[in-house]
Amino acid sequence: MPIRYRLEENSLKVNSYYARVMRESTVSHEELIAALVTRTGLPAHELQTVLDAFNTELAQNLIAGRAIIVKGLATFAVSLSGKFTSPDVILTKDNAQLNISIQESVSLCEIVAAQASYSRESMAVKVPIIGSFYDVASKSYNSYTAGNIIRLTGDNLKFNPEQQDEGVFVHASVPTLRLSSYSVINNKQIDGLMPTEASGNLTVIVRARYTPDGSLRESIYQHLVSPVS
């Protein structure tokens, strides 16, 4: 399957365009396990045990300040950021932000580049593109916790929160529920509170206008999202 892309105009430079990869789906943890079962023949529970152990070992080494090289995948390390007014400041969890940096493996890039092909897509109408749905509380994709923060990533997601017909909407049937409280709204990410009355398997919709008097555009996420079990 080729990598789908669109050429879009660079608003900062005349007669310049950039290629945007069409990331319209996310491989969930469960889908990854199922694919590994098919590829290796190993039982799903054994693969899950290995992945859990890998995650634990990775976290423990990062906590200790070590960089971890995973051959053929990436190098993981931690860094600290924040605003400090003196070289004598003592860093704590309250005044410093811990970040995890990931440097991709050169060999992995070479393998993907050698085997990849490309398919150009035309941009007919600008619409929101929902790439993933993430529940911050449970740290899981395509799941939600009613009353807690969910995160959408994608492209063209920015909307006007003052307009009641724009935003993130969820529904299983009528009535449709609108997320009314947001902490992040930009083209690449939306963080908002799921309505407390949300229940069951839900369809997720983003609606936005791109000019003050423009037409309302909408996109429907390709996966149903379910309550965290």
DAURQUI-V824451 format. One record per residue. RES is the residue in one letter. PSI is psi in radians with two decimals (NA if undefined). OMEGA is omega in whole degrees, 0 to 359 (999 if undefined). D_FIRST is the distance of its C-alpha to the first C-alpha in whole Angstrom. Layout:
res=RES psi=PSI omega=OMEGA d_first=D_FIRST
res=RES psi=PSI omega=OMEGA d_first=D_FIRST
This chain:
res=M psi=2.23 omega=184 d_first=0
res=P psi=2.81 omega=172 d_first=4
res=I psi=2.06 omega=182 d_first=7
res=R psi=2.40 omega=182 d_first=9
res=Y psi=2.85 omega=173 d_first=12
res=R psi=2.48 omega=173 d_first=16
res=L psi=2.17 omega=182 d_first=19
res=E psi=2.62 omega=185 d_first=22
res=E psi=2.39 omega=175 d_first=26
res=N psi=1.92 omega=185 d_first=27
res=S psi=-0.22 omega=182 d_first=30
res=L psi=-0.13 omega=183 d_first=32
res=K psi=2.25 omega=182 d_first=32
res=V psi=2.46 omega=178 d_first=33
res=N psi=0.69 omega=179 d_first=30
res=S psi=2.42 omega=182 d_first=28
res=Y psi=2.74 omega=176 d_first=24
res=Y psi=2.70 omega=180 d_first=22
res=A psi=2.20 omega=178 d_first=18
res=R psi=2.13 omega=178 d_first=17
res=V psi=2.36 omega=181 d_first=13
res=M psi=1.56 omega=179 d_first=13
res=R psi=1.58 omega=186 d_first=13
res=E psi=0.02 omega=180 d_first=14
res=S psi=2.81 omega=177 d_first=14
res=T psi=2.37 omega=175 d_first=15
res=V psi=2.05 omega=182 d_first=15
res=S psi=2.90 omega=178 d_first=18
res=H psi=-0.75 omega=181 d_first=21
res=E psi=-0.69 omega=178 d_first=21
res=E psi=-0.65 omega=178 d_first=17
res=L psi=-0.78 omega=178 d_first=17
res=I psi=-0.79 omega=181 d_first=20
res=A psi=-0.70 omega=179 d_first=19
res=A psi=-0.68 omega=179 d_first=16
res=L psi=-0.61 omega=175 d_first=19
res=V psi=-0.80 omega=179 d_first=21
res=T psi=-0.71 omega=185 d_first=19
res=R psi=-0.61 omega=187 d_first=18
res=T psi=-0.41 omega=185 d_first=21
res=G psi=0.03 omega=180 d_first=24
res=L psi=2.61 omega=178 d_first=26
res=P psi=2.60 omega=182 d_first=27
res=A psi=-0.67 omega=183 d_first=26
res=H psi=-0.56 omega=177 d_first=29
res=E psi=-0.73 omega=178 d_first=29
res=L psi=-0.70 omega=179 d_first=26
res=Q psi=-0.70 omega=178 d_first=27
res=T psi=-0.75 omega=179 d_first=30
res=V psi=-0.78 omega=180 d_first=29
res=L psi=-0.69 omega=177 d_first=27
res=D psi=-0.75 omega=179 d_first=30
res=A psi=-0.69 omega=178 d_first=32
res=F psi=-0.81 omega=180 d_first=29
res=N psi=-0.71 omega=179 d_first=29
res=T psi=-0.79 omega=181 d_first=33
res=E psi=-0.71 omega=178 d_first=34
res=L psi=-0.82 omega=182 d_first=32
res=A psi=-0.75 omega=182 d_first=34
res=Q psi=-0.68 omega=178 d_first=37
res=N psi=-0.65 omega=177 d_first=36
res=L psi=-0.69 omega=177 d_first=35
res=I psi=-0.59 omega=180 d_first=38
res=A psi=0.02 omega=177 d_first=40
res=G psi=0.25 omega=181 d_first=39
res=R psi=2.66 omega=169 d_first=37
res=A psi=2.42 omega=183 d_first=34
res=I psi=2.17 omega=177 d_first=32
res=I psi=2.04 omega=174 d_first=29
res=V psi=1.83 omega=187 d_first=27
res=K psi=2.26 omega=178 d_first=26
res=G psi=-0.01 omega=181 d_first=22
res=L psi=-1.25 omega=185 d_first=21
res=A psi=2.94 omega=171 d_first=24
res=T psi=2.25 omega=183 d_first=27
res=F psi=2.45 omega=177 d_first=29
res=A psi=2.88 omega=177 d_first=32
res=V psi=2.66 omega=173 d_first=34
res=S psi=2.87 omega=180 d_first=36
res=L psi=2.44 omega=177 d_first=39
res=S psi=2.81 omega=180 d_first=39
res=G psi=3.11 omega=178 d_first=42
res=K psi=2.02 omega=185 d_first=45
res=F psi=2.33 omega=186 d_first=48
res=T psi=-0.09 omega=183 d_first=51
res=S psi=2.58 omega=176 d_first=53
res=P psi=-0.13 omega=181 d_first=52
res=D psi=0.04 omega=181 d_first=54
res=V psi=2.35 omega=175 d_first=52
res=I psi=2.12 omega=182 d_first=51
res=L psi=2.40 omega=176 d_first=47
res=T psi=3.09 omega=177 d_first=47
res=K psi=-0.31 omega=181 d_first=44
res=D psi=-0.50 omega=184 d_first=46
res=N psi=-0.01 omega=180 d_first=46
res=A psi=2.50 omega=178 d_first=43
res=Q psi=2.14 omega=177 d_first=39
res=L psi=2.31 omega=180 d_first=37
res=N psi=2.58 omega=174 d_first=33
res=I psi=2.10 omega=178 d_first=31
res=S psi=2.49 omega=181 d_first=29
res=I psi=2.04 omega=177 d_first=26
res=Q psi=2.05 omega=186 d_first=25
res=E psi=2.66 omega=178 d_first=22
res=S psi=2.33 omega=177 d_first=22
res=V psi=-0.71 omega=182 d_first=22
res=S psi=-0.65 omega=177 d_first=21
res=L psi=-0.75 omega=177 d_first=18
res=C psi=-0.73 omega=181 d_first=17
res=E psi=-0.71 omega=179 d_first=18
res=I psi=-0.83 omega=181 d_first=15
res=V psi=-0.77 omega=181 d_first=12
res=A psi=-0.65 omega=182 d_first=13
res=A psi=-0.55 omega=185 d_first=14
res=Q psi=-0.21 omega=185 d_first=10
res=A psi=2.60 omega=169 d_first=8
res=S psi=2.95 omega=189 d_first=8
res=Y psi=2.56 omega=178 d_first=9
res=S psi=2.08 omega=183 d_first=9
res=R psi=2.26 omega=178 d_first=13
res=E psi=2.51 omega=177 d_first=14
res=S psi=2.55 omega=178 d_first=18
res=M psi=1.70 omega=182 d_first=20
res=A psi=-0.92 omega=182 d_first=22
res=V psi=2.36 omega=178 d_first=24
res=K psi=2.15 omega=179 d_first=24
res=V psi=2.80 omega=173 d_first=24
res=P psi=2.48 omega=176 d_first=23
res=I psi=2.01 omega=181 d_first=20
res=I psi=1.98 omega=181 d_first=20
res=G psi=-0.60 omega=181 d_first=18
res=S psi=2.72 omega=177 d_first=20
res=F psi=2.17 omega=189 d_first=23
res=Y psi=2.29 omega=176 d_first=25
res=D psi=1.99 omega=185 d_first=29
res=V psi=-0.65 omega=183 d_first=31
res=A psi=-0.81 omega=183 d_first=34
res=S psi=-0.11 omega=182 d_first=32
res=K psi=0.81 omega=182 d_first=29
res=S psi=2.62 omega=179 d_first=26
res=Y psi=2.61 omega=176 d_first=23
res=N psi=0.49 omega=175 d_first=23
res=S psi=2.82 omega=178 d_first=27
res=Y psi=2.73 omega=173 d_first=30
res=T psi=2.02 omega=182 d_first=34
res=A psi=2.29 omega=179 d_first=36
res=G psi=-0.03 omega=180 d_first=38
res=N psi=3.06 omega=187 d_first=36
res=I psi=2.34 omega=170 d_first=34
res=I psi=2.74 omega=183 d_first=30
res=R psi=2.19 omega=172 d_first=28
res=L psi=2.40 omega=171 d_first=25
res=T psi=2.72 omega=181 d_first=23
res=G psi=-2.31 omega=180 d_first=20
res=D psi=2.71 omega=180 d_first=21
res=N psi=0.59 omega=185 d_first=24
res=L psi=-0.29 omega=187 d_first=26
res=K psi=2.40 omega=180 d_first=29
res=F psi=3.01 omega=179 d_first=32
res=N psi=1.89 omega=184 d_first=36
res=P psi=-0.26 omega=179 d_first=37
res=E psi=-0.33 omega=179 d_first=41
res=Q psi=2.07 omega=187 d_first=39
res=Q psi=-0.29 omega=177 d_first=39
res=D psi=0.06 omega=173 d_first=36
res=E psi=2.73 omega=177 d_first=34
res=G psi=-2.80 omega=179 d_first=32
res=V psi=2.28 omega=181 d_first=30
res=F psi=2.55 omega=176 d_first=31
res=V psi=2.55 omega=176 d_first=31
res=H psi=2.59 omega=170 d_first=32
res=A psi=-0.61 omega=173 d_first=32
res=S psi=-3.09 omega=177 d_first=34
res=V psi=2.54 omega=0 d_first=37
res=P psi=2.74 omega=175 d_first=38
res=T psi=2.41 omega=179 d_first=35
res=L psi=2.38 omega=177 d_first=36
res=R psi=2.32 omega=172 d_first=35
res=L psi=2.13 omega=187 d_first=35
res=S psi=-0.23 omega=183 d_first=38
res=S psi=2.23 omega=183 d_first=38
res=Y psi=2.47 omega=175 d_first=36
res=S psi=-0.40 omega=177 d_first=36
res=V psi=2.26 omega=173 d_first=33
res=I psi=1.87 omega=172 d_first=32
res=N psi=-3.11 omega=185 d_first=30
res=N psi=-0.51 omega=186 d_first=27
res=K psi=-0.33 omega=187 d_first=25
res=Q psi=2.50 omega=171 d_first=26
res=I psi=2.22 omega=171 d_first=29
res=D psi=2.23 omega=180 d_first=31
res=G psi=2.89 omega=181 d_first=33
res=L psi=2.20 omega=173 d_first=36
res=M psi=2.42 omega=177 d_first=35
res=P psi=2.48 omega=180 d_first=37
res=T psi=-0.42 omega=181 d_first=40
res=E psi=0.02 omega=179 d_first=40
res=A psi=2.40 omega=179 d_first=36
res=S psi=2.72 omega=177 d_first=35
res=G psi=-3.05 omega=177 d_first=33
res=N psi=2.26 omega=189 d_first=29
res=L psi=2.53 omega=168 d_first=29
res=T psi=2.40 omega=182 d_first=27
res=V psi=2.31 omega=182 d_first=26
res=I psi=2.43 omega=170 d_first=27
res=V psi=2.30 omega=179 d_first=27
res=R psi=2.37 omega=184 d_first=29
res=A psi=2.72 omega=169 d_first=30
res=R psi=2.57 omega=182 d_first=32
res=Y psi=-0.08 omega=170 d_first=32
res=T psi=2.72 omega=184 d_first=35
res=P psi=-0.68 omega=182 d_first=38
res=D psi=0.32 omega=184 d_first=39
res=G psi=2.97 omega=179 d_first=35
res=S psi=2.68 omega=180 d_first=34
res=L psi=2.21 omega=179 d_first=32
res=R psi=2.57 omega=180 d_first=28
res=E psi=2.72 omega=177 d_first=26
res=S psi=2.46 omega=179 d_first=23
res=I psi=2.22 omega=179 d_first=23
res=Y psi=2.42 omega=188 d_first=21
res=Q psi=-0.22 omega=178 d_first=18
res=H psi=2.52 omega=165 d_first=20
res=L psi=2.57 omega=177 d_first=24
res=V psi=2.51 omega=188 d_first=26
res=S psi=2.72 omega=176 d_first=28
res=P psi=2.51 omega=176 d_first=32
res=V psi=2.24 omega=183 d_first=32
res=S psi=NA omega=999 d_first=33
